[in-house]
Structures are given as structure tokens and as C-alpha cells.
Amino acid sequence: MLDTIAYQGKATDLANLNQELGIGEAAAFSLVSDFVHKNHKVVTDSWFVSPNLASKLLEHGTHILGTVKKCRKGMSKLAGKLSKGNVETHSSDRLLVER
């Protein structure tokens, strides 16, 4: 473990909480802020990952990998249910989404 932030509701001190990032995104960015611009890769779960956070980290020379909820703001619109063995992929110059 490298760092922690104790969640205290609205009183939680997140240095990077601004209008660009939501609470989960700001928490993740705060935890890795000492490691950006060092070619690190961040792996996290769906609570923190979003296209917005991925873009913000990429601007700071850091990549992120993780599961993401399809209802996250900024996510590509995904098709309905896929049949077994099929894959759906969406990509841009900064983001790859695959399911």
C-alpha cells in the first residue's frame, strides 16, 4: 500500500477535487498524484475508473486500466446483450473500451 485517504463525507480533504473530477475520480487522482509523469500504469476497479479520469491521467503521462460501469459519464454507448463469444470494441485516440 502506498497511500490512503479516509473517507469522511463532505469533510474529506481531496486536493484535486474540482469541477473536472467527481469524488471517486478526485480520490484516485489524489492517491497517484506523487507518481504521475513517471511512466507508471494505474490499475483500479469500477468505483474510480471513468473516461474523464483516464484523460486526466494521460495528460499527466500516466495510463490507467480497469473495469468501468457502462453508465459512467463520458462512456461510449454500448450495445445491448452480447451473445457468447462476441466482443464489442470502441476506441478513440485516447481511450479503448472493450467488452
Secondary structure, DSSP 8 states (H G I E B T S, - for coil): --------GGG---TT-STTS-HHHHHHHHHHGGGTTS--EEEE-TTT--HHHHHHHHHTT-EEEE---TTSTT-----S---TT---EEE-SS-EEE-
